[in-house]
């Protein structure tokens, strides 16, 4: 059973009017998964990333999350950060050809500074992501530890492999 944190809102949110009016008084937050962290990292601003992540982790529409008060937003953000328990600094993604909606991502765990002989770089966990409409899938790439070059294992079609 998935554990959720029920976060009561200091300022309830009302959307709509008449018979279709909805009032949200709590956010039921679950621990976000890696794919949701990646999706939220694509936002243009930190607050946009947080709004996206809270919407995904609570199952609420973005319109609800955008109406959170500053205090409620801070409380929800603190709950997400405490639950994530990860040392990922950021997620860097680039389109992965040849198909649209495919990305190659690195969950950066450490930045490597440039030296006289080498450019700056990053260490982390490699992923492939496939985004199709409102659905997505991601696969972690785990290279084989071997002294001899072996045939690569095909990536699942769910993550954009062939």
C-alpha positions in Angstrom: 0.0 0.0 0.0 1.4 3.4 -1.0 2.0 5.7 1.9 0.6 9.3 1.6 1.1 12.4 3.6 -2.2 14.4 4.0 -1.3 18.0 4.2 -4.1 20.3 5.4 -4.2 23.6 3.6 -4.2 26.8 5.7 -6.2 28.5 2.9 -8.6 26.1 1.1 -8.8 26.4 -2.7 -12.1 26.9 -4.5 -12.5 26.3 -8.2 -15.5 26.6 -10.4 -19.0 27.9 -9.4 -22.5 26.6 -8.8 -23.0 22.9 -8.9 -19.6 22.3 -10.3 -17.7 24.2 -7.5 -14.9 22.2 -5.9 -13.1 23.1 -2.7 -9.7 21.5 -1.9 -8.9 21.5 1.8 -6.0 18.9 1.9 -3.3 17.7 -0.5 -2.6 13.9 -0.3 1.0 13.7 -1.3 2.8 10.5 -2.1 6.5 10.1 -2.7 7.4 11.3 -6.2 9.1 8.8 -8.6 12.1 9.5 -10.7 10.1 10.1 -13.9 8.1 12.8 -12.1 11.2 14.4 -10.8 12.6 14.4 -14.4 9.4 15.9 -15.8 9.3 18.7 -13.1 13.0 19.5 -13.8 12.1 20.6 -17.3 10.2 23.6 -16.0 11.6 27.0 -16.8 11.7 28.2 -13.2 12.1 26.6 -9.8 8.6 27.5 -8.8 7.3 26.0 -12.1 9.1 22.7 -11.3 7.6 22.7 -7.8 4.1 23.3 -9.1 4.5 20.5 -11.7 5.9 18.1 -9.1 3.2 18.8 -6.5 0.5 18.2 -9.2 2.0 14.9 -10.1 2.6 13.7 -6.5 -0.9 14.8 -5.4 -2.9 13.8 -8.5 -4.4 17.4 -8.6 -4.7 19.5 -11.7 -2.1 22.2 -12.2 -5.0 24.8 -11.7 -5.4 23.6 -8.1 -1.6 23.8 -7.3 -1.3 27.2 -8.9 -3.8 28.5 -6.3 -1.8 27.4 -3.2 -0.9 30.1 -0.8 2.8 30.8 -0.2 2.7 29.1 3.2 0.9 26.0 1.9 3.3 25.8 -1.1 6.3 26.0 1.3 4.9 23.2 3.5 4.2 21.0 0.5 7.7 21.6 -0.9 9.3 20.7 2.4 7.3 17.4 2.5 8.4 16.5 -1.0 12.0 17.3 -0.3 12.0 15.2 2.9 10.4 12.3 1.1 12.6 12.3 -1.9 15.8 11.6 0.1 18.0 11.8 -3.0 21.3 13.4 -3.7 20.4 14.3 -7.3 21.4 17.9 -8.0 19.5 18.2 -11.2 18.4 16.3 -14.3 19.9 17.2 -17.6 18.0 15.9 -20.7 18.6 16.2 -24.4 16.5 15.0 -27.3 17.5 11.5 -28.4 17.1 11.0 -32.1 15.5 9.8 -34.3 12.0 9.9 -32.9 10.2 12.9 -31.3 9.4 12.6 -27.6 12.6 10.6 -26.8 15.2 11.9 -24.4 18.5 10.9 -23.0 18.8 12.1 -19.4 21.4 12.3 -16.7 20.3 12.5 -13.0 23.4 14.5 -12.0 24.9 13.5 -8.6 28.1 15.4 -8.9 29.6 18.1 -11.1 33.2 17.5 -12.3 35.2 20.8 -12.6 37.3 21.5 -15.6 41.0 21.1 -15.5 43.8 22.2 -17.8 43.4 19.1 -19.8 39.7 18.2 -19.6 36.4 20.1 -19.9 33.8 20.3 -17.1 31.5 17.3 -16.8 29.0 15.6 -14.6 28.5 12.2 -13.0 25.2 10.6 -12.4 22.6 8.0 -13.4 21.7 7.7 -17.1 18.1 7.3 -18.2 16.1 7.2 -21.4 12.7 8.8 -21.4 9.8 8.5 -23.8 7.0 11.1 -23.6 3.8 10.5 -25.6 0.9 12.9 -25.0 0.1 12.8 -21.3 2.0 9.5 -20.6 5.7 8.9 -20.1 8.1 6.0 -19.4 11.6 6.0 -18.3 14.3 3.4 -18.1 17.6 3.6 -16.2 20.6 2.6 -18.2 23.0 0.3 -16.3 26.2 -0.4 -18.3 27.6 -3.9 -17.9 30.8 -4.2 -16.1 32.9 -6.4 -18.3 36.5 -6.6 -19.7 35.2 -7.7 -23.1 32.9 -5.7 -25.3 29.5 -7.5 -25.5 26.5 -7.0 -27.6 24.3 -4.2 -26.2 21.0 -5.1 -24.6 18.1 -3.6 -26.5 16.2 -0.9 -24.7 12.5 -1.6 -24.0 10.1 -0.1 -26.6 8.3 1.4 -23.6 11.3 3.8 -23.2 11.7 4.5 -26.9 13.8 1.5 -27.8 13.2 -0.5 -31.0 
